[in-house]
Amino acid sequence: MYGLHITNMAQDLIKAGLIPESKLAETIEALSIEWKNRIAVTWCVEDVIAAAKEKGKVISLDLAMEALENMLSHHDAQCGITWDTILDTLEDDYFKEQMEVAAVKIAKKKVLPLMLHDIETHEGKKLLNKRLAEGV
């Protein structure tokens, strides 16, 4: 686990009110000890969005998360989750249909999809979710 992931986890615990901010350093140290002899490869919704973009498709953050959860539940444990796994998941009929629905909504409103670099910010993510919730 990268130090950044551990720090983000500790900060999320503070935001959730589970630990006081004064315990950040101790929490990071405890999480670091827990992960000392372990590794984890992580994928995030931004990876799924980038894969959809590579295919010329639009995908919401919620659908990207659903795709990640689907991959976790159905991946081949001997191969793990790879970029090809993400691309293959997006070819699943359900995900293709959902991306087409999003594309039609965007076309109807004549709104261009947000580019990947626009959603990498917190404000960009909020804007994308708002547009998709409004049926854009």
N, C-alpha and C positions, 0 to 999 in steps of 0.2 A: 504494500500500500504506500503510495507516495505521501510525503509529508503534507502536501497541499490537501489531500483527501482527509487526512487525520485532523488537520486544522479546521477544515470546513465542517467536519462532523462535530467537533467540539463547539464551534460557533453556532451550529444549528441547535445543539442542546441548550445553549444560552438563550437563543431566540425563542425556543419553545418554553422557556422558563423552568427547565428541569435542573439547571445548575446556575449558580450566580456567576456573574462576569468575573468576580474575583478568583474563581476557581479555574479559569481558562488554562493556565499553565499546567496545573495538576491534571486536568482532564486530558490535555494533549499528551502529557507524559504517560498517563494510564492507558490511553488508546495506543500509543506507540509501543508500550510493553506488550499489549494484547496482540498487536500485529507484527511483533519483532521477528517471529519465525514463520510468517505466512506471506503469501502474495495474493494479489487479486488483480485481474484484468477487468477494467471497467469500460462500459459503453454508456453513452448518454443520449438524450433526445436530440442533441445537436448533431450527433453522428448519423442518426436515422434521417434527420432533416437534410443533411448533406447528401446522403445516399438517394433520397427522393429527388433532390435537386439535380443530382447526376443523371437521373432517369427522366428529367424534365417534368417532374410531378411536384405537386404542392401537398404538404401534410401538416396537420395541426400538431401542436405540442402534445395534446391528449392522445391523439392517434399514434404519434411517435412513441409515447410511453407505453401504449397498449402493444405496439409492435415489439418493444423491448421485453415486456412481460411475456409475450407469446414466445419470443426466442428463448427466454430463460426456461420456460416450461417445456419446450419441445426440441431443444437443440440436441445434437449428438454429443454425448459426454466425452467421447473419444476424440472428437475434433474441436470441441468448444464452439464459441461464437466468433465468427470472423466477419470481415467486410462482405464476403460472399453470402454469409448467412443473412446479413441485413438486407442485401440486394434481393436474395431469394424470398425472404419474408415479404418484402414489398411487392413481389409478384403473386403472392397469395390472392385469390379472388376477392376475399373480404377486404383486404387492404387496398387493392387496386380499385374496387368499387368506391370505397370511402374517399380515396384521393380524387377520383373522378367527380364525386359529389362536390368536394371542395373546389375543384377546378371550375365546375359549372357555376357555382356560387360566385366565384371571383369573376368569371366571364360576364355574368349577368350584371354585376355591379361595375364592370369595366375598371376593376382595381387590380393593379399589378401585384403579384405576390411579393412579400418582403424577401429580400435577398438574404442569404445566410449571414453575412456580416451585420445586417441590421438586427437580427434576432439574438446576436451574441450578447447584447446588453440586456439588463433587467427591464429597461423601459421598452426595448424592442419586443421582448417576450410578452410583456403586458399588452402592447399594441396588437401583436399578432393574435393573441387569445381573444382580445376584445373584437377584432375584426371578424374572426371566425365565429364567435358567439353571436355576432350580429347577422350572421348568415352571409358574410362577404365571401 
